[in-house]
Amino acid sequence: MSTSTASVLNFSAGPAILPPPVLEQARADILDLDGTGIGVMEHSHRGAAFTKVIEEAKDNCRRLGDIPDDFEILFLQGGATSMFALIPMNLLAAGQRADYIHTGAWTKKAIEDARILGDVHLAWDGTDGGFRSLPADDELDLPGGARYTYYCSNNTIYGTMWSTPPRSDGWLICDMSSEMFSRPIDWTRHDLVYAGAQKNLGPAGVTLVIIRRELLEQSRRDLPAMFRFDQHADKGSCLNTPPTFGIHVMGLVFKWILEQGGLEAMHQRNLDKAALIYDAIDASGFYRGHADTDCRSTMNITFTCPNAELDAKFLETATARGMMNLKGHRSVGGLRASTYNAFPAEGCRQLAELMGEFASANG
Ligand SMILES: Cc1ncc(COP(=O)(O)O)c(C=O)c1O
């Protein structure tokens, strides 16, 4: 059912579950890619076999995401965290300002890095509310004249997710690390979106960046090559040796999502999966969801039992049934079920069933 053994359900927030058929294919390709007699990790990144891998990955990414021609697809390294710095380094010149919507620990880190490099304005700050909610458009303070507006579409730790992109000023930039390709993306609104791979897209070590060419044209040139978006684009993500295995697996994941019916189908599946668990929370009178109901995530479902002892007992009970990694992030506590694209609906049903039984026995 899950990745490696049939008896385990992996609810990890990341690195997280990958589709079993992708892992099967990757296992074969580790030994022999495409009948070349050489494994995918052993091919030169300049050779024909890997060139085919990266070109196919890009093509499938564009097809899957319905990405317009004026966007470039980059496979970078350094994780999502490197983007916290690279975005202001490339896009914010002296005297320019960026507006950040602060919705949790990951935007906090992005804001801290951007402040080193430029002028940052907080358009909204959810700290006092414990990051349970997201702002409505009319709550955003956008004074005008920003180079870009930055937000995080799915807040992995708190389980909040934007249903539509926020109002913005300048370019709109989004950290989609924990939800990329869980649903369609509105390209008329976004100018740069990115994600670390290790939740919905593949193994840790690759960062997918989808950037409008206008931003590449206007990005700063006074940076070392490795930190320049335009250099990576010019060199087809092979400026240096790229994470070849990670790119290959990501390409297989794109293909797998396409085979599942694409992003609309995946979105519906994710909504249905999440509803099984949210219904169990709402029906119980026992569990409390962390996120406000109007901004609940389909990817990370956060909730608590009536007290910490019961949280611990729930975890123990779930683990004994093979439901692994349900512990909430240390900053929030409680429980978190991460139900990324590859997570099976049957696993959500099993968790909901356990939640019902546990609430009856302990309520
Ligand atoms: C929304 C979000 N942004 C950024 C990160 C940081 O990712 P990385 O470890 O790839 O730097 C995470 C990791 O969990 C995340 O959930």
The ligand as an SDF file (V2000), in Angstrom:
LIG
                    3D

 16 16  0  0  0  0  0  0  0  0999 V2000
    6.4230   25.0810    2.6830 C   0  0  0  0  0  0  0  0  0  0  0  0
    7.8730   24.7340    2.8440 C   0  0  0  0  0  0  0  0  0  0  0  0
    8.8030   25.5800    2.3960 N   0  0  0  0  0  0  0  0  0  0  0  0
   10.1010   25.3000    2.5170 C   0  0  0  0  0  0  0  0  0  0  0  0
   10.5550   24.1540    3.1400 C   0  0  0  0  0  0  0  0  0  0  0  0
   12.0310   23.8930    3.2620 C   0  0  0  0  0  0  0  0  0  0  0  0
   12.3980   22.9400    2.3390 O   0  0  0  0  0  0  0  0  0  0  0  0
   13.8760   22.4160    2.1610 P   0  0  0  0  0  0  0  0  0  0  0  0
   14.1710   21.5210    3.3070 O   0  0  0  0  0  0  0  0  0  0  0  0
   13.8390   21.7200    0.8390 O   0  0  0  0  0  0  0  0  0  0  0  0
   14.8050   23.5910    2.1350 O   0  0  0  0  0  0  0  0  0  0  0  0
    9.6100   23.2380    3.6210 C   0  0  0  0  0  0  0  0  0  0  0  0
   10.0520   21.9870    4.2610 C   0  0  0  0  0  0  0  0  0  0  0  0
    9.3190   21.2790    4.9040 O   0  0  0  0  0  0  0  0  0  0  0  0
    8.2430   23.5460    3.4770 C   0  0  0  0  0  0  0  0  0  0  0  0
    7.2960   22.7010    3.9410 O   0  0  0  0  0  0  0  0  0  0  0  0
  1  2  1  0
  2  3  1  0
  2 15  2  0
  3  4  2  0
  4  5  1  0
  5  6  1  0
  5 12  2  0
  6  7  1  0
  7  8  1  0
  8  9  2  0
  8 10  1  0
  8 11  1  0
 12 13  1  0
 12 15  1  0
 13 14  2  0
 15 16  1  0
M  END
$$$$
